[in-house]
């Protein structure tokens, strides 16, 4: 549930910059909020896991690239 809240907050504040536009594009691709958000949450969870594993702050550019790759998948 926490990742859903985090994603909604990111989209509403457009932080990282560009996530709101990616969300709209992914929503068009997936056709519904549920599938769209779960695909995005998978990217968010992976980014957070990598950040913890590497003892580094989360990389906003890498997160946005991961979301962009969702658009490129068939």
C-alpha positions as CSV (number, residue, x, y, z in Angstrom):
1,X,0.0,0.0,0.0
2,X,2.9,2.3,0.8
3,X,4.2,2.1,-2.7
4,X,0.8,3.1,-4.1
5,X,0.8,6.1,-1.9
6,X,4.4,7.0,-2.9
7,X,3.5,6.7,-6.6
8,X,0.4,8.9,-6.2
9,X,2.5,11.5,-4.4
10,X,5.2,11.4,-7.1
11,X,2.6,11.9,-9.9
12,X,0.7,14.6,-8.1
13,X,3.9,16.6,-7.4
14,X,5.7,15.6,-10.7
15,X,8.7,14.6,-8.7
16,X,10.9,13.3,-10.2
17,X,10.2,15.8,-13.0
18,X,8.6,14.0,-15.9
19,X,6.9,11.2,-14.0
20,X,3.4,12.8,-14.5
21,X,3.8,12.7,-18.3
22,X,5.1,9.2,-18.2
23,X,2.2,8.2,-16.0
24,X,-0.2,9.6,-18.6
25,X,1.6,7.8,-21.4
26,X,1.6,4.5,-19.5
27,X,-2.0,4.8,-18.6
28,X,-2.8,5.1,-22.3
29,X,-0.7,2.0,-23.0
30,X,-2.1,-0.2,-20.2
31,X,-5.7,1.1,-20.5
32,X,-6.4,1.1,-16.8
33,X,-5.0,2.6,-13.6
34,X,-4.5,-0.8,-11.8
35,X,-2.2,-2.3,-14.4
36,X,-0.4,1.0,-15.1
37,X,0.3,1.6,-11.4
38,X,1.5,-1.9,-10.8
39,X,3.9,-1.8,-13.7
40,X,5.2,1.5,-12.3
41,X,5.4,0.2,-8.8
42,X,7.6,-2.7,-10.0
43,X,10.1,-0.1,-11.2
44,X,9.9,1.9,-8.0
45,X,10.4,-1.2,-5.8
46,X,13.4,-2.3,-7.9
47,X,14.9,1.2,-7.7
48,X,14.5,1.2,-3.9
49,X,15.9,-2.3,-3.6
50,X,19.0,-1.4,-5.6
51,X,19.4,1.8,-3.6
52,X,19.4,-0.2,-0.3
53,X,21.7,-2.9,-1.8
54,X,24.2,-0.4,-2.9
55,X,23.9,1.9,0.1
56,X,23.2,4.8,-2.3
57,X,20.4,7.3,-2.6
58,X,17.8,6.4,-5.2
59,X,18.6,7.5,-8.7
60,X,15.8,9.6,-10.2
61,X,17.3,9.4,-13.7
62,X,17.5,5.6,-13.6
63,X,14.0,5.4,-12.2
64,X,12.7,7.5,-15.1
65,X,14.6,5.4,-17.6
66,X,13.1,2.2,-16.2
67,X,9.6,3.8,-16.5
68,X,10.4,4.8,-20.1
69,X,11.4,1.3,-20.9
70,X,7.9,0.2,-20.0
71,X,6.6,2.3,-22.9
72,X,9.0,0.6,-25.2
73,X,7.9,-2.9,-24.3
74,X,5.4,-4.5,-26.7
